Amino acid sequence: MSLDQKRLRLGIILIPAIIFGISLTQNALTYEYQGKQIHSAISLFLVGGISIVGGGGMECLTWSANPIAILAVIRFLMESSAVIKIEPVLLTPKPKPESSSRWLSLIAAAIAWSFSFWKEILAAESGTTGKIYSFEPGYWLWVSSLTILAIGINFYYFRFKKFQK
């Protein structure tokens, strides 16, 4: 693996991670529920996965873009590694895993972008929904980080792997 490839891999992972970290310090959205409410991105990140318990199936689906993106990063690092693993028992080379990181990253970005089309979200466990007034910088930074990750991974495969299995 050349130095350019190593630097590109590092940039593909670090730039979205930094943007994602910054997004967690911002507000994510403003919505109506007994007055105007603001959700911080960190609160949505931390409790979004359990929203299904309160009846928020679609909200949980949107939150699932986070673990899908993490899985895409792990798969990308495995797939783009120059190290050939040796099977310990038979001492034969293991084939590299099939490329799935590019599709996982695109799915995560598509899920994140799809939330921008929502008009209301689950506001209470009683099933009450609240109208979304606006998406704040935390949401847009989150979407940007997943989009940059998807573009970066797909660029890497286009540039160095030529989408070969």
DSSP file (Angstrom, degrees, kcal/mol; ACC not computed):
  #  RESIDUE AA STRUCTURE BP1 BP2  ACC     N-H-->O    O-->H-N    N-H-->O    O-->H-N    TCO  KAPPA ALPHA  PHI   PSI    X-CA   Y-CA   Z-CA
    1    1 A M              0   0    0      0, 0.0    81,-0.0     0, 0.0    80,-0.0   0.000 360.0 360.0 360.0 129.2    0.0    0.0    0.0
    2    2 A S     >  -     0   0    0      1,-0.1     4,-2.0     4,-0.0     5,-0.1  -0.251 360.0-109.8 -76.9 166.6    1.5    3.3   -1.0
    3    3 A L  H  > S+     0   0    0      1,-0.2     4,-2.5     2,-0.2     5,-0.2   0.859 119.3  56.6 -63.7 -36.0    1.8    6.4    1.2
    4    4 A D  H  > S+     0   0    0      1,-0.2     4,-2.5     2,-0.2    -1,-0.2   0.911 106.8  48.9 -61.7 -42.4   -1.0    8.1   -0.8
    5    5 A Q  H  > S+     0   0    0      2,-0.2     4,-2.7     1,-0.2    -2,-0.2   0.909 111.1  49.7 -64.4 -41.5   -3.4    5.3   -0.1
    6    6 A K  H  X S+     0   0    0     -4,-2.0     4,-2.2     2,-0.2    -2,-0.2   0.918 112.9  46.6 -64.1 -43.0   -2.6    5.3    3.6
    7    7 A R  H  X S+     0   0    0     -4,-2.5     4,-2.6     2,-0.2    -2,-0.2   0.903 112.6  49.9 -65.7 -40.9   -3.1    9.1    3.8
    8    8 A L  H  X S+     0   0    0     -4,-2.5     4,-2.8     2,-0.2    -2,-0.2   0.926 110.1  50.2 -64.2 -44.5   -6.3    8.9    1.8
    9    9 A R  H  X S+     0   0    0     -4,-2.7     4,-1.5     1,-0.2    -1,-0.2   0.923 111.6  48.9 -58.2 -44.2   -7.6    6.1    4.1
   10   10 A L  H  X S+     0   0    0     -4,-2.2     4,-3.2     1,-0.2     5,-0.3   0.917 112.9  47.0 -62.9 -43.8   -6.8    8.2    7.1
   11   11 A G  H  X S+     0   0    0     -4,-2.6     4,-1.9     1,-0.2    -2,-0.2   0.882 107.3  56.6 -65.2 -38.7   -8.5   11.2    5.7
   12   12 A I  H  < S+     0   0    0     -4,-2.8    -1,-0.2     1,-0.2    -2,-0.2   0.840 117.9  34.4 -62.5 -32.7  -11.6    9.2    4.7
   13   13 A I  H  X S+     0   0    0     -4,-1.5     4,-1.5    -5,-0.2    -2,-0.2   0.894 120.3  45.9 -87.7 -45.3  -12.0    8.1    8.3
   14   14 A L  H  X S+     0   0    0     -4,-3.2     4,-2.7    -5,-0.2     5,-0.2   0.905 106.2  54.8 -71.6 -43.4  -10.8   11.2   10.2
   15   15 A I  H  X S+     0   0    0     -4,-1.9     4,-2.3    -5,-0.3     5,-0.2   0.948 113.3  41.0 -60.9 -51.0  -12.6   14.0    8.4
   16   16 A P  H  > S+     0   0    0      0, 0.0     4,-2.8     0, 0.0    -1,-0.2   0.881 114.3  54.4 -63.3 -34.4  -16.1   12.6    8.8
   17   17 A A  H  X S+     0   0    0     -4,-1.5     4,-2.4     2,-0.2    -2,-0.2   0.906 109.6  46.7 -65.1 -40.2  -15.3   11.6   12.4
   18   18 A I  H  X S+     0   0    0     -4,-2.7     4,-2.3     2,-0.2    -1,-0.2   0.928 113.8  47.7 -66.4 -44.7  -14.2   15.1   13.3
   19   19 A I  H  X S+     0   0    0     -4,-2.3     4,-2.3    -5,-0.2    -2,-0.2   0.909 112.1  50.6 -62.7 -41.2  -17.4   16.6   11.6
   20   20 A F  H  X S+     0   0    0     -4,-2.8     4,-1.4     2,-0.2    -2,-0.2   0.922 109.3  50.9 -61.9 -44.2  -19.5   14.0   13.4
   21   21 A G  H  < S+     0   0    0     -4,-2.4     4,-0.4     1,-0.2     3,-0.2   0.903 110.8  48.4 -59.8 -41.9  -17.8   14.9   16.7
   22   22 A I  H >< S+     0   0    0     -4,-2.3     3,-1.5     1,-0.2     4,-0.3   0.884 105.6  59.1 -65.0 -38.1  -18.5   18.6   16.1
   23   23 A S  H >< S+     0   0    0     -4,-2.3     3,-1.6     1,-0.3    18,-0.3   0.840  96.0  62.8 -61.2 -32.1  -22.2   17.8   15.2
   24   24 A L  T 3< S+     0   0    0     -4,-1.4    18,-0.8     1,-0.3    -1,-0.3   0.684  97.6  57.2 -68.3 -16.4  -22.7   16.3   18.7
   25   25 A T  T <  S+     0   0    0     -3,-1.5    -1,-0.3    -4,-0.4     2,-0.2   0.474 101.1  73.0 -89.9  -2.3  -22.0   19.7   20.3
   26   26 A Q  S <  S-     0   0    0     -3,-1.6    15,-2.7    -4,-0.3    16,-0.4  -0.576  90.0 -95.7-109.0 167.9  -24.8   21.4   18.3
   27   27 A N  E     -A   40   0A   0     13,-0.3   111,-2.7    -2,-0.2   112,-0.5  -0.617  30.1-161.2 -78.0 145.8  -28.6   21.4   18.4
   28   28 A A  E     -     0   0A   0     11,-3.1   108,-2.5     1,-0.3   111,-0.4   0.854  57.9 -12.0 -99.6 -43.5  -30.2   19.0   15.9
   29   29 A L  E     -AB  39 135A   0     10,-1.3    10,-2.7   106,-0.3     2,-0.4  -0.996  47.4-136.3-158.7 158.5  -33.7   20.1   15.4
   30   30 A T  E     +AB  38 134A   0    104,-2.6   103,-2.6    -2,-0.3   104,-1.5  -0.971  33.9 165.2-117.7 132.5  -36.6   22.3   16.6
   31   31 A Y  E     -AB  37 132A   0      6,-2.5     6,-3.4    -2,-0.4     2,-0.6  -0.913  36.7-101.7-144.4 168.6  -40.1   20.9   16.9
   32   32 A E  E     +A   36   0A   0     99,-2.2    99,-0.2    -2,-0.3     4,-0.2  -0.843  51.1 135.3 -99.5 121.3  -43.5   21.6   18.4
   33   33 A Y  S    S-     0   0    0      2,-2.9    97,-0.1    -2,-0.6    -2,-0.1  -0.646  90.4 -26.1-161.0 104.7  -44.6   19.8   21.6
   34   34 A Q  S    S-     0   0    0     -2,-0.2     2,-0.2     3,-0.0    -2,-0.0   0.933 138.1 -21.8  52.6  49.3  -46.2   21.8   24.3
   35   35 A G  S    S-     0   0    0      2,-0.1    -2,-2.9     0, 0.0     2,-0.4  -0.448 112.9 -36.9 106.0 175.6  -44.3   24.8   23.0
   36   36 A K  E     -A   32   0A   0     -4,-0.2     2,-0.3    -2,-0.2    -4,-0.2  -0.577  63.2-168.7 -75.1 128.1  -41.2   25.0   20.9
   37   37 A Q  E     -A   31   0A   0     -6,-3.4    -6,-2.5    -2,-0.4     2,-0.4  -0.889  10.2-153.8-119.0 148.4  -38.7   22.3   21.8
   38   38 A I  E     -A   30   0A   0     -2,-0.3     2,-0.5    -8,-0.2    -8,-0.2  -0.987   5.2-155.5-123.7 130.3  -35.0   21.9   20.8
   39   39 A H  E     -A   29   0A   0    -10,-2.7   -11,-3.1    -2,-0.4   -10,-1.3  -0.886  13.5-138.5-101.8 131.9  -33.2   18.6   20.7
   40   40 A S  E  >  -A   27   0A   0     -2,-0.5     4,-1.8   -13,-0.3   -13,-0.3  -0.596  17.9-124.5 -82.4 152.8  -29.5   18.5   21.0
   41   41 A A  H  > S+     0   0    0    -15,-2.7     4,-2.4   -18,-0.3     5,-0.2   0.870 109.5  56.2 -65.8 -37.1  -27.6   16.2   18.7
   42   42 A I  H  > S+     0   0    0    -18,-0.8     4,-2.4   -16,-0.4    -1,-0.2   0.894 106.6  49.8 -64.8 -38.4  -25.9   14.4   21.6
   43   43 A S  H  > S+     0   0    0      2,-0.2     4,-2.3     1,-0.2     5,-0.3   0.908 111.9  47.9 -67.5 -39.4  -29.2   13.5   23.2
   44   44 A L  H  X S+     0   0    0     -4,-1.8     4,-1.6     1,-0.2    -2,-0.2   0.890 112.9  49.3 -65.9 -38.0  -30.6   12.2   19.9
   45   45 A F  H  < S+     0   0    0     -4,-2.4     4,-0.4     2,-0.2    -2,-0.2   0.913 115.0  43.3 -66.1 -42.7  -27.4   10.1   19.5
   46   46 A L  H  < S+     0   0    0     -4,-2.4    -2,-0.2     1,-0.2    -1,-0.2   0.870 129.3  23.3 -75.3 -37.1  -27.5    8.7   23.0
   47   47 A V  H >< S+     0   0    0     -4,-2.3     3,-0.9    -5,-0.2     4,-0.2   0.451  95.4  93.2-110.7  -1.0  -31.2    7.8   23.2
   48   48 A G  G >< S+     0   0    0     -4,-1.6     3,-1.2    -5,-0.3     4,-0.2   0.832  80.5  60.5 -62.1 -32.4  -32.2    7.5   19.6
   49   49 A G  G 3  S+     0   0    0     -4,-0.4     3,-0.4     1,-0.3    -1,-0.2   0.765 105.2  47.4 -68.1 -25.4  -31.6    3.8   19.6
   50   50 A I  G X> S+     0   0    0     -3,-0.9     3,-1.5     1,-0.2     4,-0.6   0.328  79.8 101.1 -97.9   8.8  -34.1    3.1   22.3
   51   51 A S  G X4> +     0   0    0     -3,-1.2     5,-2.7     1,-0.3     3,-0.6   0.753  69.6  70.2 -63.5 -22.4  -36.8    5.3   20.7
   52   52 A I  G >45S+     0   0    0     -3,-0.4     3,-1.2     1,-0.2    -1,-0.3   0.809  89.1  62.8 -65.0 -27.5  -38.4    2.1   19.4
   53   53 A V  G <45S+     0   0    0     -3,-1.5    -1,-0.2     1,-0.3    -2,-0.2   0.862 104.6  46.8 -63.8 -36.0  -39.4    1.3   23.0
   54   54 A G  G <<5S-     0   0    0     -4,-0.6    -1,-0.3    -3,-0.6    73,-0.2   0.306 132.5 -89.8 -89.4   8.9  -41.6    4.4   23.0
   55   55 A G  T < 5S+     0   0    0     -3,-1.2     2,-1.2    -4,-0.1     3,-0.3   0.546  86.9 131.1  98.6   8.2  -43.2    3.7   19.7
   56   56 A G     >< +     0   0    0     -5,-2.7     4,-2.3     1,-0.2     5,-0.2  -0.509  14.6 151.7 -96.2  67.7  -40.7    5.5   17.5
   57   57 A G  H  > S+     0   0    0     -2,-1.2     4,-1.9     1,-0.2    -1,-0.2   0.917  76.7  43.1 -62.5 -45.4  -40.0    2.8   14.9
   58   58 A M  H  > S+     0   0    0     -3,-0.3     4,-2.1     2,-0.2    -1,-0.2   0.861 112.4  53.8 -71.0 -34.5  -39.1    5.2   12.1
   59   59 A E  H  > S+     0   0    0      2,-0.2     4,-2.2     1,-0.2    -2,-0.2   0.900 109.3  49.1 -64.1 -39.7  -37.1    7.4   14.4
   60   60 A C  H  X S+     0   0    0     -4,-2.3     4,-1.6     2,-0.2    -2,-0.2   0.879 108.0  54.4 -66.8 -37.5  -35.1    4.3   15.4
   61   61 A L  H  < S+     0   0    0     -4,-1.9     4,-0.2     2,-0.2    -2,-0.2   0.916 108.8  48.4 -61.4 -42.6  -34.6    3.5   11.7
   62   62 A T  H >< S+     0   0    0     -4,-2.1     3,-1.6     1,-0.2    -2,-0.2   0.919 109.7  52.0 -63.0 -43.1  -33.2    6.9   11.2
   63   63 A W  H >< S+     0   0    0     -4,-2.2     3,-2.2     1,-0.3    -1,-0.2   0.809  93.1  75.3 -62.5 -29.1  -30.9    6.5   14.1
   64   64 A S  T 3X S+     0   0    0     -4,-1.6     4,-1.8     1,-0.3    -1,-0.3   0.616  73.6  81.4 -63.3 -10.3  -29.6    3.2   12.7
   65   65 A A  H <> S+     0   0    0     -3,-1.6     4,-2.1    -4,-0.2    -1,-0.3   0.831  85.9  60.9 -60.7 -29.8  -27.6    5.2   10.2
   66   66 A N  H <> S+     0   0    0     -3,-2.2     4,-2.2    -4,-0.2    -1,-0.2   0.970 107.2  38.7 -65.2 -55.3  -25.0    5.6   13.0
   67   67 A P  H  > S+     0   0    0      0, 0.0     4,-2.5     0, 0.0    -1,-0.2   0.851 114.8  55.7 -65.8 -29.8  -24.2    1.9   13.5
   68   68 A I  H  X S+     0   0    0     -4,-1.8     4,-2.1     2,-0.2    -2,-0.2   0.916 108.7  47.8 -64.9 -40.9  -24.4    1.3    9.8
   69   69 A A  H  X S+     0   0    0     -4,-2.1     4,-2.2     2,-0.2    -1,-0.2   0.896 111.0  50.8 -65.7 -40.1  -21.8    4.0    9.2
   70   70 A I  H  X S+     0   0    0     -4,-2.2     4,-2.4     1,-0.2    -2,-0.2   0.921 110.5  49.3 -63.2 -42.8  -19.6    2.5   11.9
   71   71 A L  H  X S+     0   0    0     -4,-2.5     4,-2.7     1,-0.2    -1,-0.2   0.885 108.7  53.6 -62.3 -38.4  -19.9   -0.9   10.3
   72   72 A A  H  X S+     0   0    0     -4,-2.1     4,-2.5     2,-0.2    -2,-0.2   0.897 108.6  49.3 -62.7 -40.5  -19.0    0.7    6.9
   73   73 A V  H  X S+     0   0    0     -4,-2.2     4,-2.4     2,-0.2    -2,-0.2   0.932 112.2  47.4 -64.7 -45.5  -15.8    2.2    8.5
   74   74 A I  H  X S+     0   0    0     -4,-2.4     4,-2.0     1,-0.2    -2,-0.2   0.933 114.6  46.1 -61.6 -46.1  -14.8   -1.2   10.0
   75   75 A R  H  X S+     0   0    0     -4,-2.7     4,-3.1     1,-0.2     5,-0.2   0.892 110.5  54.0 -64.3 -39.0  -15.4   -3.0    6.7
   76   76 A F  H  X S+     0   0    0     -4,-2.5     4,-2.4     1,-0.2    -2,-0.2   0.923 108.9  48.1 -61.2 -44.5  -13.6   -0.3    4.8
   77   77 A L  H  < S+     0   0    0     -4,-2.4     4,-0.4     1,-0.2    -1,-0.2   0.879 115.0  45.9 -65.0 -36.9  -10.5   -0.7    7.0
   78   78 A M  H >< S+     0   0    0     -4,-2.0     3,-0.6    -5,-0.2    -2,-0.2   0.921 116.2  44.6 -69.5 -43.4  -10.7   -4.5    6.6
   79   79 A E  H 3< S+     0   0    0     -4,-3.1    -2,-0.2     1,-0.2    -1,-0.2   0.822 115.1  46.3 -72.8 -32.2  -11.2   -4.3    2.8
   80   80 A S  T 3< S+     0   0    0     -4,-2.4    -1,-0.2    -5,-0.2    -2,-0.2   0.413  84.8 118.4 -94.1   3.6   -8.6   -1.7    2.1
   81   81 A S    <   -     0   0    0     -3,-0.6    -3,-0.0    -4,-0.4    -4,-0.0  -0.433  56.3-150.6 -69.9 142.5   -5.9   -3.3    4.2
   82   82 A A        +     0   0    0     -2,-0.1     2,-0.3     2,-0.1    -1,-0.1   0.529  66.3 105.0 -88.9  -7.2   -2.8   -4.4    2.4
   83   83 A V        -     0   0    0      1,-0.0     2,-0.6   -82,-0.0    -2,-0.1  -0.580  63.3-146.2 -79.6 132.3   -2.1   -7.3    4.8
   84   84 A I        -     0   0    0     -2,-0.3     2,-0.2    12,-0.0    -2,-0.1  -0.884  17.9-139.0 -97.6 120.4   -2.9  -10.7    3.6
   85   85 A K        -     0   0    0     -2,-0.6     9,-2.9     9,-0.3     2,-0.5  -0.530   9.1-141.7 -79.9 143.9   -4.2  -12.9    6.5
   86   86 A I  B     -C   93   0B   0      7,-0.2     5,-0.1    -2,-0.2    -1,-0.0  -0.924  18.2-121.3-108.4 128.9   -3.0  -16.4    6.7
   87   87 A E     >  -     0   0    0      5,-3.4     4,-1.8    -2,-0.5     5,-0.4  -0.548  23.8-144.5 -64.9 120.8   -5.4  -19.1    7.9
   88   88 A P  T  4 S+     0   0    0      0, 0.0    -1,-0.2     0, 0.0    -2,-0.0   0.799  89.6  44.7 -66.2 -30.8   -3.7  -20.5   11.0
   89   89 A V  T  4 S+     0   0    0      1,-0.1    -2,-0.0     3,-0.1    -3,-0.0   0.956 127.6  23.1 -80.3 -51.3   -4.7  -24.2   10.6
   90   90 A L  T  4 S-     0   0    0      2,-0.1    -1,-0.1     0, 0.0    -3,-0.0   0.529  95.1-131.8 -94.6  -6.7   -4.1  -24.8    6.9
   91   91 A L     <  +     0   0    0     -4,-1.8    -5,-0.0     1,-0.2    -2,-0.0   0.875  60.8 134.9  55.4  41.4   -1.5  -22.0    6.4
   92   92 A T        -     0   0    0     -5,-0.4    -5,-3.4     1,-0.0    -1,-0.2  -0.887  63.7 -96.4-115.3 150.3   -3.3  -20.8    3.3
   93   93 A P  B     -C   86   0B   0      0, 0.0    -7,-0.2     0, 0.0    -9,-0.0  -0.406  35.0-130.8 -65.8 137.8   -4.1  -17.1    2.5
   94   94 A K        -     0   0    0     -9,-2.9    -9,-0.3    -2,-0.1     2,-0.1  -0.697  26.4-113.3 -83.5 138.7   -7.6  -16.0    3.5
   95   95 A P        -     0   0    0      0, 0.0     3,-0.1     0, 0.0    -1,-0.1  -0.439  35.9-102.6 -69.2 148.3   -9.4  -14.2    0.7
   96   96 A K        -     0   0    0      1,-0.1   -17,-0.1    -2,-0.1     3,-0.1  -0.375  47.4 -93.4 -65.6 149.3  -10.1  -10.5    1.4
   97   97 A P        -     0   0    0      0, 0.0    -1,-0.1     0, 0.0     3,-0.1  -0.310  46.8 -96.9 -64.1 149.3  -13.7   -9.8    2.4
   98   98 A E        -     0   0    0      1,-0.1     2,-0.6    -3,-0.1     3,-0.1  -0.369  49.3 -94.4 -64.6 145.0  -16.1   -8.9   -0.4
   99   99 A S        +     0   0    0      1,-0.2    -1,-0.1    65,-0.2     4,-0.1  -0.473  67.6 138.6 -69.0 112.3  -16.5   -5.1   -0.7
  100  100 A S     >  +     0   0    0     -2,-0.6     4,-2.5   -28,-0.1     5,-0.2   0.457  48.7  86.0-126.3 -10.8  -19.5   -4.0    1.2
  101  101 A S  H  > S+     0   0    0      1,-0.2     4,-2.6     2,-0.2     5,-0.2   0.866  87.0  54.8 -64.2 -35.8  -18.3   -0.8    2.8
  102  102 A R  H  > S+     0   0    0      1,-0.2     4,-1.6     2,-0.2    -1,-0.2   0.900 112.4  42.9 -66.5 -37.8  -19.2    1.3   -0.2
  103  103 A W  H  > S+     0   0    0      2,-0.2     4,-2.4     1,-0.2    -2,-0.2   0.894 113.6  51.5 -73.9 -39.2  -22.8    0.1   -0.1
  104  104 A L  H  X S+     0   0    0     -4,-2.5     4,-2.5     1,-0.2    -2,-0.2   0.917 110.4  49.0 -62.0 -42.3  -23.1    0.4    3.7
  105  105 A S  H  X S+     0   0    0     -4,-2.6     4,-2.2     1,-0.2    45,-0.3   0.888 111.4  49.4 -66.7 -37.3  -21.8    4.0    3.6
  106  106 A L  H  X S+     0   0    0     -4,-1.6     4,-2.4    -5,-0.2    -1,-0.2   0.883 110.7  50.3 -67.3 -38.0  -24.3    4.9    0.9
  107  107 A I  H  X S+     0   0    0     -4,-2.4     4,-2.5     2,-0.2    -2,-0.2   0.928 110.3  49.8 -64.6 -44.9  -27.2    3.3    2.8
  108  108 A A  H  X S+     0   0    0     -4,-2.5     4,-2.2     1,-0.2    -2,-0.2   0.920 113.0  46.4 -60.3 -44.2  -26.2    5.2    6.0
  109  109 A A  H  X S+     0   0    0     -4,-2.2     4,-2.6    37,-0.3    -1,-0.2   0.901 111.8  51.2 -66.0 -40.3  -26.1    8.5    4.0
  110  110 A A  H  X S+     0   0    0     -4,-2.4     4,-2.1     2,-0.2    -2,-0.2   0.902 110.0  49.4 -64.5 -40.7  -29.4    7.8    2.3
  111  111 A I  H  X S+     0   0    0     -4,-2.5     4,-1.0     2,-0.2    -1,-0.2   0.927 112.1  48.8 -62.8 -44.2  -31.1    7.1    5.7
  112  112 A A  H >< S+     0   0    0     -4,-2.2     3,-0.6     1,-0.2     4,-0.4   0.922 112.8  46.8 -62.9 -44.2  -29.7   10.3    7.1
  113  113 A W  H >< S+     0   0    0     -4,-2.6     3,-1.4     1,-0.2     4,-0.3   0.855 102.8  64.4 -66.1 -33.9  -30.8   12.4    4.2
  114  114 A S  H >< S+     0   0    0     -4,-2.1     3,-1.6     1,-0.3    -1,-0.2   0.816  91.2  65.3 -61.7 -29.3  -34.3   10.8    4.2
  115  115 A F  G X< S+     0   0    0     -4,-1.0     3,-1.6    -3,-0.6    -1,-0.3   0.785  87.2  69.7 -64.0 -25.9  -34.9   12.3    7.6
  116  116 A S  G <  S+     0   0    0     -3,-1.4    -1,-0.3    -4,-0.4    -2,-0.2   0.665  93.4  58.4 -67.6 -14.0  -34.8   15.8    6.1
  117  117 A F  G <  S+     0   0    0     -3,-1.6    -1,-0.3    -4,-0.3    -2,-0.2   0.504  81.7 111.1 -91.1  -5.5  -38.1   15.1    4.3
  118  118 A W    <   -     0   0    0     -3,-1.6     3,-0.1    -4,-0.2    -3,-0.0  -0.396  47.9-167.8 -70.2 145.9  -40.0   14.4    7.5
  119  119 A K  S    S+     0   0    0      1,-0.3    13,-2.8    -2,-0.1     2,-0.3   0.666  71.5  13.5-102.8 -25.8  -42.6   16.9    8.6
  120  120 A E  E     -D  131   0C   0     11,-0.3    -1,-0.3   -89,-0.1     2,-0.3  -0.983  61.7-155.4-149.5 159.2  -43.1   15.6   12.2
  121  121 A I  E     -D  130   0C   0      9,-2.3     9,-3.0    -2,-0.3     2,-0.4  -0.855  40.8 -82.6-129.7 165.0  -41.5   13.3   14.7
  122  122 A L  E     +D  129   0C   0     -2,-0.3     7,-0.3     7,-0.2     6,-0.1  -0.574  44.1 178.7 -67.5 121.9  -42.6   11.4   17.7
  123  123 A A        +     0   0    0      5,-3.3     2,-0.3    -2,-0.4     6,-0.2   0.696  61.2  16.6-102.2 -23.4  -42.7   13.9   20.6
  124  124 A A  S >  S-     0   0    0      4,-1.5     3,-1.8   -70,-0.1    -1,-0.2  -0.974  74.7-111.9-147.7 158.6  -43.9   11.7   23.5
  125  125 A E  T 3  S+     0   0    0     -2,-0.3    -1,-0.0     1,-0.3    -3,-0.0   0.676 109.7  74.4 -66.0 -16.0  -44.3    8.1   24.3
  126  126 A S  T 3  S-     0   0    0      1,-0.1    -1,-0.3     2,-0.1     3,-0.1   0.567 121.4-102.2 -72.2  -7.1  -48.0    8.5   24.2
  127  127 A G  S <  S+     0   0    0     -3,-1.8     2,-0.2     1,-0.3    -2,-0.1   0.406  72.2 150.0  99.5  -0.1  -47.7    8.6   20.4
  128  128 A T        -     0   0    0     -6,-0.1    -5,-3.3    -4,-0.1    -4,-1.5  -0.443  32.6-151.1 -66.2 133.7  -48.1   12.3   20.1
  129  129 A T  E     -D  122   0C   0     -7,-0.3     2,-0.4    -6,-0.2    -7,-0.2  -0.765   2.4-148.5-105.9 155.7  -46.2   13.8   17.2
  130  130 A G  E     -D  121   0C   0     -9,-3.0    -9,-2.3    -2,-0.3     2,-0.2  -0.969  21.7-112.6-124.7 139.9  -44.7   17.2   16.9
  131  131 A K  E     -D  120   0C   0     -2,-0.4   -99,-2.2   -99,-0.2     2,-0.6  -0.481  31.0-125.2 -69.0 133.1  -44.3   19.3   13.8
  132  132 A I  E     -B   31   0A   0    -13,-2.8  -101,-0.3  -101,-0.2     3,-0.1  -0.710  26.9-177.8 -80.9 122.2  -40.6   19.8   12.8
  133  133 A Y  E     -     0   0A   0   -103,-2.6     2,-0.3    -2,-0.6  -102,-0.2   0.905  61.5 -18.2 -84.0 -48.3  -39.9   23.6   12.6
  134  134 A S  E     -B   30   0A   0   -104,-1.5  -104,-2.6     0, 0.0     2,-0.5  -0.998  53.2-119.9-158.9 154.5  -36.3   23.4   11.5
  135  135 A F  E     -B   29   0A   0     -2,-0.3  -106,-0.3  -106,-0.2  -107,-0.1  -0.881  37.1-148.3 -97.0 129.8  -33.2   21.3   11.2
  136  136 A E    >>  -     0   0    0   -108,-2.5     4,-1.7    -2,-0.5     3,-0.9  -0.323  32.3 -87.0 -94.5 175.6  -30.3   22.8   13.1
  137  137 A P  H 3> S+     0   0    0      0, 0.0     4,-2.7     0, 0.0     5,-0.3   0.805 122.0  63.2 -55.5 -32.9  -26.5   22.7   12.5
  138  138 A G  H 3> S+     0   0    0   -111,-2.7     4,-1.9     1,-0.2  -110,-0.3   0.901 105.4  45.3 -59.8 -41.1  -26.1   19.4   14.4
  139  139 A Y  H <> S+     0   0    0     -3,-0.9     4,-2.7  -112,-0.5     5,-0.2   0.942 114.1  47.8 -66.8 -47.0  -28.4   17.6   12.0
  140  140 A W  H  X S+     0   0    0     -4,-1.7     4,-2.3     1,-0.2    -2,-0.2   0.857 111.9  49.7 -66.9 -34.1  -26.7   19.1    8.9
  141  141 A L  H  X S+     0   0    0     -4,-2.7     4,-2.5     2,-0.2    -1,-0.2   0.895 110.6  51.0 -68.1 -38.9  -23.2   18.3   10.2
  142  142 A W  H  X S+     0   0    0     -4,-1.9     4,-1.9    -5,-0.3    -2,-0.2   0.943 112.5  45.4 -61.3 -48.6  -24.3   14.7   10.9
  143  143 A V  H  X S+     0   0    0     -4,-2.7     4,-2.3     1,-0.2    -2,-0.2   0.903 112.6  52.3 -61.7 -41.4  -25.7   14.3    7.4
  144  144 A S  H  X S+     0   0    0     -4,-2.3     4,-2.9    -5,-0.2     5,-0.2   0.904 106.9  52.3 -62.2 -41.9  -22.5   15.9    6.0
  145  145 A S  H  X S+     0   0    0     -4,-2.5     4,-2.0     1,-0.2    -1,-0.2   0.913 112.7  44.3 -63.3 -41.7  -20.2   13.5    7.9
  146  146 A L  H  X S+     0   0    0     -4,-1.9     4,-2.2     2,-0.2   -37,-0.3   0.864 114.3  50.0 -70.7 -34.9  -22.1   10.5    6.6
  147  147 A T  H  X S+     0   0    0     -4,-2.3     4,-2.6     2,-0.2    -2,-0.2   0.918 111.2  47.9 -68.2 -43.8  -22.2   11.9    3.0
  148  148 A I  H  X S+     0   0    0     -4,-2.9     4,-2.8     2,-0.2    -2,-0.2   0.888 111.0  52.4 -64.0 -38.7  -18.4   12.7    3.1
  149  149 A L  H  X S+     0   0    0     -4,-2.0     4,-2.7    -5,-0.2     5,-0.2   0.939 111.2  46.3 -61.1 -46.9  -17.8    9.2    4.4
  150  150 A A  H  X S+     0   0    0     -4,-2.2     4,-2.2   -45,-0.3     5,-0.2   0.918 114.7  46.6 -63.3 -44.1  -19.8    7.7    1.5
  151  151 A I  H  X S+     0   0    0     -4,-2.6     4,-2.5     2,-0.2    -1,-0.2   0.924 113.8  49.4 -63.6 -43.9  -18.1    9.8   -1.1
  152  152 A G  H  X S+     0   0    0     -4,-2.8     4,-2.5     2,-0.2    -2,-0.2   0.928 112.2  45.9 -62.7 -47.6  -14.7    9.1    0.4
  153  153 A I  H  X S+     0   0    0     -4,-2.7     4,-2.1     1,-0.2    -1,-0.2   0.927 115.7  46.3 -63.3 -44.6  -15.1    5.3    0.5
  154  154 A N  H  X S+     0   0    0     -4,-2.2     4,-2.2    -5,-0.2    -1,-0.2   0.871 111.6  51.7 -68.0 -35.3  -16.5    5.2   -3.0
  155  155 A F  H  X S+     0   0    0     -4,-2.5     4,-3.0    -5,-0.2     5,-0.2   0.920 107.7  53.4 -63.0 -43.3  -13.8    7.5   -4.3
  156  156 A Y  H  X>S+     0   0    0     -4,-2.5     4,-3.1     1,-0.2     5,-0.7   0.931 111.7  44.4 -58.0 -46.9  -11.2    5.2   -2.8
  157  157 A Y  I  X>S+     0   0    0     -4,-2.1     5,-2.2     1,-0.2     4,-0.9   0.878 114.4  49.1 -67.8 -36.3  -12.6    2.1   -4.5
  158  158 A F  I  <5S+     0   0    0     -4,-2.2    -2,-0.2     3,-0.2    -1,-0.2   0.913 118.1  40.8 -65.5 -41.5  -12.9    4.0   -7.8
  159  159 A R  I  <5S+     0   0    0     -4,-3.0    -2,-0.2    -5,-0.2    -3,-0.2   0.902 134.7  11.9 -75.0 -43.3   -9.4    5.2   -7.6
  160  160 A F  I  <5S+     0   0    0     -4,-3.1    -3,-0.2    -5,-0.2    -2,-0.1   0.734 132.3  35.4-113.1 -27.7   -7.6    2.1   -6.3
  161  161 A K  I ><<S-     0   0    0     -4,-0.9     3,-1.4    -5,-0.7    -3,-0.2   0.660  78.2-145.6-106.3 -18.5   -9.8   -0.9   -6.4
  162  162 A K  T 3 < -     0   0    0     -5,-2.2    -4,-0.2     1,-0.3    -5,-0.1   0.801  62.5 -75.2  55.4  31.5  -11.8   -0.2   -9.6
  163  163 A F  T 3  S+     0   0    0     -6,-0.8     2,-0.3     1,-0.2    -1,-0.3   0.816  87.0 155.6  53.8  37.5  -14.8   -1.9   -8.0
  164  164 A Q    <         0   0    0     -3,-1.4    -1,-0.2    -7,-0.2   -65,-0.2  -0.676 360.0 360.0 -91.4 149.8  -13.4   -5.4   -8.5
  165  165 A K              0   0    0     -2,-0.3    -1,-0.1   -67,-0.1    -2,-0.0   0.446 360.0 360.0 -83.4 360.0  -14.4   -8.3   -6.3
